[in-house]
Amino acid sequence: MLRGESGPSGPRPIGLGPRRRVPPLRTDRDYEKMVVQTRKTLREAAPRPSQASRATQSKRRRRPKASGEPDTEEEPQEERDRLQLPLSPPRVGGGNLPGGARQYSPRRPRHLTAQNCLPPGVAASPSFLHRYRFLHRVLQQLGEKVHVLQTRRFWGRRTLGIAAFVGILHWIHLITLFENDRHFSHLSSLEREMTFRTEMGLYYSYFKTIIEAPSFLEGLWMIMNDRLTEYPLVINTVKRFHLYPEILSNLCLFKGLGDPACFYVGVIFILNGLMMGLFFIYGAYLSGTQLGGIITVLCYFFNHGEATRVMWTPPLRESFSYPFLVLQMCVLTLILRTSNTNRRHYIALCVSNVAFMLPWQFAQFILFTQFLWARISTRLLASSLET
C-alpha cells in the first residue's frame, strides 16, 4: 500500500483497484492423474482387444516413475512403427473419426462349405450324369444335322457350276498370257519347238520321239532304252526324268488333231484350269459357303505371279503335279472332317498321291512337310486335351 495525500482524518491510502483472483497453478501430479483417468475412460469405451494384441501388450516394457506417480506403459519402438503404418485406404474425414473408431480390417476370404458347393454324391448320381449325357447327345445330333445341311448346300449344282466357270476362266487366262508372250499360234512348227528352252525342250523331245515312232510301244521302248542322252550309257529316261505325263499325253493324242506342240501345251493348260475349279471347291468346303470359294479364287488371281509359272514354262514337272496336290488336299480334308469314311475316300487319296508324286521329283518334300505338320498338330491337340 502506498501512502497518499493527507486528509482530515489522516493519510488516505491510494488503491490499485479491485484485486483479481488468480487461479492456483496445477502441479504435475494433478495433470498426470487427469491423463490416467482419460485413458481409463477410453479403454472402457473401446472394444476388447484380440488375443494377438494382448500378446503384444504383454511384451511392452514398464517405465518406472517417481514415487507417488502411477506407472505408465511404454510401447516399444517396433510396435509404435507398426501402429503408425496405414492399415487401410484413407477413410472419409481423413481417418480422424471421434469416439475411438475401429481400425479397418481386411475382408476375410470366403471358404467353400458343403452348403455352397455341389456334394460329391449328387455329382456322381445316375440321374445327374444321365441329364448331361442326354444334353451331349442332343448337341451331337444337332451338329450332325447342320453338317448334313452344309454338305447338301455345298454339293449343289450352283457350286459345281461356279467351279466349272472358274476353271474355264483360268484356262483362258493362261492361254492369253502365253500367247501374248510367245505369239505361239502365229509360229511354224519348227519355231514352236524352238520356244521350248532349257529342260522344256528335253521333255518335249521325248514326247516327239513317241509320236514319230511307228507305234506307241516302239516309241515307249526307245525312250526306256535311250543311248543319246548319256552316250555311251543306256538309261531309262522314263524313270530318270519322270516322263509319265508325256506317255499319258501320247495315249490321248490322235492323229490329225493338229500340231503336237499345241496339243502338248493345251493339255497342260486344261489341267491347270481344272486346278482352279478344285481350289474353289476346296475353299467352299472349308468355309461352308460359296463365298469362301470365291475369296480363295480371288486371292489366287491376285497372287498369280507368285503362285504359278505355268504360263511361262508349261512343260516343267510341277505344271503336271500341282493340280493333283490340290486334289490330294481336298480328299485329305474330307477324310479328316467326316467320321463315316468309306473305302472310296482312301482310294481317291492313294490315286491323288501317286499322280502327284510320279511327274515331279520334288513331290516327296512337300508330302513330308504335310506329314510333319499333321504329326505336330496331333501332338498339340492331344496335350491340350490332357490338360
Secondary structure as the mmCIF struct_conf table of DSSP 4:
data_model
#
loop_
_struct_conf.conf_type_id
_struct_conf.id
_struct_conf.beg_label_comp_id
_struct_conf.beg_label_asym_id
_struct_conf.beg_label_seq_id
_struct_conf.end_label_comp_id
_struct_conf.end_label_asym_id
_struct_conf.end_label_seq_id
STRN STRN1 LEU A 2 LEU A 2
STRN STRN2 SER A 6 GLY A 7
TURN_TY1_P TURN_TY1_P1 PRO A 8 SER A 9
STRN STRN3 GLY A 10 PRO A 11
STRN STRN4 ILE A 14 ILE A 14
HELX_LH_PP_P HELX_LH_PP_P1 PRO A 18 THR A 27
HELX_RH_AL_P HELX_RH_AL_P1 ASP A 28 ALA A 45
BEND BEND1 ALA A 46 ALA A 46
HELX_LH_PP_P HELX_LH_PP_P2 PRO A 47 PRO A 49
HELX_RH_AL_P HELX_RH_AL_P2 GLN A 51 SER A 58
TURN_TY1_P TURN_TY1_P2 LYS A 59 LYS A 59
HELX_LH_PP_P HELX_LH_PP_P3 ARG A 60 ARG A 60
STRN STRN5 ARG A 61 ARG A 63
HELX_LH_PP_P HELX_LH_PP_P4 PRO A 64 PRO A 64
TURN_TY1_P TURN_TY1_P3 SER A 67 GLY A 68
BEND BEND2 GLU A 69 GLU A 69
HELX_LH_PP_P HELX_LH_PP_P5 PRO A 70 ASP A 71
STRN STRN6 THR A 72 GLU A 74
HELX_RH_AL_P HELX_RH_AL_P3 GLN A 77 GLN A 84
BEND BEND3 LEU A 85 LEU A 85
BEND BEND4 SER A 88 SER A 88
HELX_RH_3T_P HELX_RH_3T_P1 VAL A 92 GLY A 95
TURN_TY1_P TURN_TY1_P4 PRO A 98 GLY A 100
HELX_LH_PP_P HELX_LH_PP_P6 ALA A 101 TYR A 104
HELX_LH_PP_P HELX_LH_PP_P7 PRO A 106 LEU A 112
BEND BEND5 ALA A 114 CYS A 117
HELX_RH_AL_P HELX_RH_AL_P4 PRO A 120 ALA A 123
TURN_TY1_P TURN_TY1_P5 ALA A 124 ALA A 124
BEND BEND6 SER A 125 SER A 125
HELX_RH_AL_P HELX_RH_AL_P5 PRO A 126 PHE A 154
TURN_TY1_P TURN_TY1_P6 TRP A 155 TRP A 155
BEND BEND7 GLY A 156 GLY A 156
HELX_RH_AL_P HELX_RH_AL_P6 ARG A 157 ARG A 182
HELX_RH_3T_P HELX_RH_3T_P2 PHE A 184 HIS A 186
BEND BEND8 LEU A 187 LEU A 187
HELX_RH_AL_P HELX_RH_AL_P7 SER A 189 MET A 194
TURN_TY1_P TURN_TY1_P7 THR A 195 THR A 195
TURN_TY1_P TURN_TY1_P8 THR A 198 THR A 198
HELX_RH_AL_P HELX_RH_AL_P8 GLU A 199 GLU A 212
BEND BEND9 ALA A 213 SER A 215
HELX_RH_AL_P HELX_RH_AL_P9 PHE A 216 MET A 224
TURN_TY1_P TURN_TY1_P9 ASN A 225 ASN A 225
STRN STRN7 ASP A 226 ASP A 226
BEND BEND10 ARG A 227 LEU A 228
TURN_TY1_P TURN_TY1_P10 THR A 229 PRO A 232
STRN STRN8 ILE A 235 ILE A 235
HELX_RH_AL_P HELX_RH_AL_P10 THR A 237 PHE A 241
TURN_TY1_P TURN_TY1_P11 HIS A 242 HIS A 242
HELX_RH_AL_P HELX_RH_AL_P11 TYR A 244 CYS A 252
TURN_TY1_P TURN_TY1_P12 LYS A 255 GLY A 256
BEND BEND11 LEU A 257 GLY A 258
HELX_RH_AL_P HELX_RH_AL_P12 PRO A 260 SER A 287
BEND BEND12 GLY A 288 THR A 289
HELX_RH_AL_P HELX_RH_AL_P13 GLN A 290 PHE A 302
TURN_TY1_P TURN_TY1_P13 ASN A 303 ASN A 303
HELX_RH_AL_P HELX_RH_AL_P14 HIS A 304 ALA A 307
TURN_TY1_P TURN_TY1_P14 VAL A 310 TRP A 312
TURN_TY1_P TURN_TY1_P15 PRO A 314 PRO A 315
BEND BEND13 LEU A 316 LEU A 316
HELX_RH_AL_P HELX_RH_AL_P15 ARG A 317 ARG A 337
BEND BEND14 SER A 339 ASN A 340
HELX_RH_AL_P HELX_RH_AL_P16 ARG A 343 MET A 357
TURN_TY1_P TURN_TY1_P16 LEU A 358 PRO A 359
TURN_TY1_P TURN_TY1_P17 GLN A 361 PHE A 362
HELX_RH_AL_P HELX_RH_AL_P17 ALA A 363 GLU A 386
#
